[in-house]
Amino acid sequence: MPSNSNDIWAGLKADAKSRLETRDYSLADLASRLATGGVNASEAINGRESLADVWIPGVEIFSRRVFQQKGRGYFGELTRLTEGTLAKIGLAPRQWASALMHRDSAKGFHIHPPYIPEGRDAGSWFQQLYIDAPEDYRARPYDREQWDVMFFLTGICEMLLVDEREGMPRRMMRFTIPGDSRPGPDNAAVVIPSGVAHALRNVGNEDLIMVYGTSTVFNPDWEGRIASDVEKAPLPADWERYGAGK
């Protein structure tokens, strides 16, 4: 038990005391956590109505149910294009792909260029789409820019989104989604608009496998990279020197 002294660290050396830190276990409000340390997917979904001031316009996070099949495994439906979130916003992916991220790996921020009609100011265009008439989904140029919808099958994904669209508030959203191999309330899918930078990292103890649909077919020219050094695997300095003949 610590002494009754006002200084509970009185029994430590001065140098150790000067280096001390304590962890704050109190929870900030949901909006603050979404924009900083991150939240579970179910918190973002259930608290959506209270997050209008920090939510990135156009981003969607929707729940998925994974059915346990005793003795065999599980079954998880991805989505239906005739009902649910994708039907509501009118997004029907033209291409589907899969990706695997090994344990402890990450994909740095990448971003797809948003379409701006000729002669239009980018800021006013986004204002029209996402602020003035946010539910006029037919006005969205899905066929001229790449939107992503991501599903996670195994592992645990931590995702960060940053709005980089001209004239839009620069907001960040950070949340965690487990794959179908970990059934629960946080199983979810994410819709990411063009112009919103996104980064992912595998924070689970197994490979992260994802399936994602895109509103357009793959175009390498639309794969912009921002702060992507995390994807590099640098060699030890002495290997670099040796390989270079130094």
C-alpha positions in Angstrom: 0.0 0.0 0.0 1.3 3.5 -0.7 2.1 5.7 2.3 -0.4 8.2 3.6 1.8 11.0 2.4 0.3 13.4 -0.1 3.0 12.2 -2.6 2.1 8.6 -3.4 5.3 8.3 -5.3 7.5 9.4 -2.4 9.2 6.0 -2.3 10.7 6.4 -5.8 14.0 7.9 -6.8 13.8 11.5 -8.1 14.8 10.6 -11.6 12.1 7.9 -11.9 9.5 10.3 -10.5 10.5 12.9 -13.1 9.8 10.4 -15.9 6.5 9.2 -14.6 3.3 9.3 -16.7 -0.1 8.0 -15.8 -2.7 6.9 -18.3 -6.1 8.6 -18.5 -8.8 6.0 -18.4 -11.7 8.4 -18.6 -13.6 8.4 -21.8 -13.9 11.5 -23.8 -17.2 12.2 -25.6 -17.9 10.1 -28.7 -17.3 12.9 -31.2 -13.8 13.6 -29.8 -12.9 9.9 -29.7 -14.1 9.4 -33.3 -11.7 12.2 -34.5 -8.7 11.2 -32.3 -8.2 7.9 -30.6 -10.9 6.1 -32.4 -14.1 4.1 -31.7 -15.6 0.8 -32.4 -17.7 0.6 -35.5 -20.9 0.0 -33.6 -20.3 3.2 -31.6 -20.1 5.3 -34.8 -23.2 3.6 -36.2 -25.3 3.9 -33.1 -24.2 7.5 -32.4 -24.5 8.8 -36.0 -27.2 11.3 -35.1 -24.9 13.0 -32.5 -21.9 13.1 -34.8 -23.1 15.5 -37.5 -20.4 18.0 -36.7 -17.5 15.5 -37.1 -18.9 13.1 -39.7 -17.3 13.2 -43.1 -20.1 13.9 -45.7 -20.6 10.9 -48.0 -19.0 8.3 -45.7 -21.3 5.5 -44.7 -20.7 2.8 -42.0 -23.4 0.1 -41.9 -23.8 -3.0 -39.7 -23.5 -6.5 -41.0 -24.7 -9.7 -39.3 -22.5 -12.8 -39.2 -24.4 -16.0 -38.6 -22.6 -18.7 -36.5 -23.0 -22.2 -37.9 -22.4 -24.6 -35.0 -19.7 -27.1 -35.8 -19.0 -25.7 -39.3 -18.1 -22.0 -39.1 -20.1 -19.0 -40.0 -22.0 -17.2 -42.8 -21.9 -13.5 -43.5 -23.8 -11.8 -46.2 -21.9 -8.9 -47.7 -24.7 -6.6 -49.2 -27.7 -6.5 -51.4 -27.8 -3.9 -54.2 -31.6 -3.8 -54.0 -31.9 -2.9 -50.4 -30.0 -1.4 -47.5 -27.3 1.3 -47.6 -26.0 0.8 -51.1 -29.5 0.7 -52.6 -30.4 3.9 -50.6 -27.4 5.9 -52.0 -27.6 4.3 -55.4 -24.1 2.9 -55.4 -23.7 -0.3 -57.5 -20.0 -1.3 -57.7 -18.7 -2.1 -61.2 -15.7 -4.1 -60.0 -15.1 -6.4 -57.0 -11.7 -7.3 -55.6 -10.0 -8.9 -52.6 -7.0 -8.0 -50.6 -4.9 -9.5 -47.8 -2.8 -7.6 -45.2 -0.5 -9.6 -43.1 -0.5 -9.3 -39.3 1.2 -6.0 -38.1 1.1 -4.5 -41.6 -0.6 -1.3 -42.8 -1.6 0.6 -46.0 -0.7 4.3 -45.9 -3.2 7.0 -46.8 -4.4 6.8 -50.4 -7.0 8.9 -52.1 -8.9 8.9 -55.4 -9.5 12.1 -57.4 -13.0 13.5 -57.2 -14.8 14.5 -60.4 -15.5 18.2 -60.9 -17.7 19.2 -63.8 -16.1 21.5 -66.3 -16.5 25.2 -65.4 -17.6 24.4 -61.8 -15.7 25.5 -58.7 -14.8 22.5 -56.7 -15.9 24.0 -53.3 -19.3 25.0 -54.6 -19.8 21.6 -56.3 -19.1 19.7 -53.0 -21.4 22.2 -51.2 -24.2 21.4 -53.6 -23.7 17.6 -53.3 -23.1 17.1 -49.6 -24.4 20.2 -47.8 -27.3 21.7 -49.8 -28.8 18.5 -51.1 -27.1 15.6 -49.3 -29.9 13.1 -50.0 -30.0 13.8 -53.8 -27.9 10.7 -54.4 -28.7 10.7 -58.1 -26.5 13.8 -58.5 -23.4 11.9 -57.4 -21.1 11.1 -60.3 -20.3 7.5 -59.2 -19.4 6.6 -62.8 -16.8 9.3 -63.1 -14.9 8.9 -59.8 -14.0 6.0 -57.6 -15.9 5.3 -54.5 -15.0 2.3 -52.4 -17.2 0.0 -50.3 -15.1 -2.3 -48.0 -16.0 -5.5 -46.2 -13.7 -7.4 -43.8 -13.6 -11.2 -43.6 -10.8 -12.0 -41.1 -8.6 -10.0 -38.8 -9.3 -6.6 -37.2 -9.0 -3.4 -39.2 -8.3 0.0 -37.8 -9.3 2.6 -40.4 -8.6 6.3 -40.6 -10.4 8.7 -43.0 -9.5 12.3 -43.7 -11.6 14.7 -45.8 -9.3 16.4 -48.3 -12.0 17.8 -50.7 -11.7 21.5 -51.5 -14.0 23.7 -49.5 -15.0 21.0 -47.1 -14.1 21.0 -43.4 -11.0 18.9 -42.8 -12.3 16.1 -40.6 -10.8 12.8 -39.5 -12.7 9.6 -38.5 -11.0 6.7 -36.8 -12.7 3.4 -36.0 -12.1 -0.3 -35.7 -13.9 -3.1 -37.5 -13.4 -6.9 -36.9 -13.7 -9.3 -39.7 -16.4 -12.0 -40.0 -14.1 -14.5 -38.2 -14.9 -12.4 -35.1 -18.7 -12.1 -35.2 -20.2 -9.4 -33.1 -21.9 -5.9 -33.0 -18.9 -4.3 -34.7 -19.0 -6.2 -38.0 -19.6 -3.5 -40.5 -18.9 -2.2 -44.0 -17.6 1.2 -45.0 -18.4 3.5 -48.0 -15.6 5.9 -48.8 -16.1 8.8 -51.3 -13.5 10.1 -53.7 -11.4 12.9 -52.2 -11.4 11.2 -48.8 -8.0 9.8 -47.9 -8.1 6.4 -46.2 -5.5 4.3 -44.3 -5.8 0.8 -42.9 -3.8 -1.2 -40.5 -4.2 -4.8 -39.2 -4.4 -4.6 -35.5 -5.5 -8.3 -35.0 -3.4 -11.4 -34.6 -4.3 -13.0 -38.0 -4.2 -11.9 -41.6 -6.7 -9.2 -42.5 -8.7 -10.3 -45.6 -11.1 -7.8 -47.2 -13.4 -7.7 -50.2 -14.2 -4.3 -51.7 -16.3 -3.0 -54.5 -15.6 0.1 -56.5 -17.9 2.4 -58.4 -15.5 2.4 -61.4 -13.0 -0.1 -62.7 -9.4 0.1 -61.5 -7.4 3.0 -62.8 -3.8 3.2 -61.5 -3.7 6.9 -62.3 -6.4 7.5 -59.7 -4.3 5.9 -56.9 -2.9 8.9 -55.1 -0.6 8.3 -52.1 -0.2 10.5 -49.0 2.0 9.7 -46.0 2.5 6.1 -47.3 6.0 5.4 -45.9 4.4 2.9 -43.6 4.1 0.6 -46.6 7.9 0.5 -47.2 10.1 -2.3 -45.8 13.5 -0.6 -45.4 16.5 -2.9 -45.1 18.9 -2.6 -42.1 21.4 0.2 -42.7 24.4 -2.1 -42.9 22.6 -4.2 -45.5 21.9 -1.1 -47.6 25.6 -0.1 -47.3 26.7 -3.6 -48.3 24.3 -3.9 -51.2 25.6 -0.5 -52.5 29.2 -1.7 -52.3 30.1 0.8 -49.5 
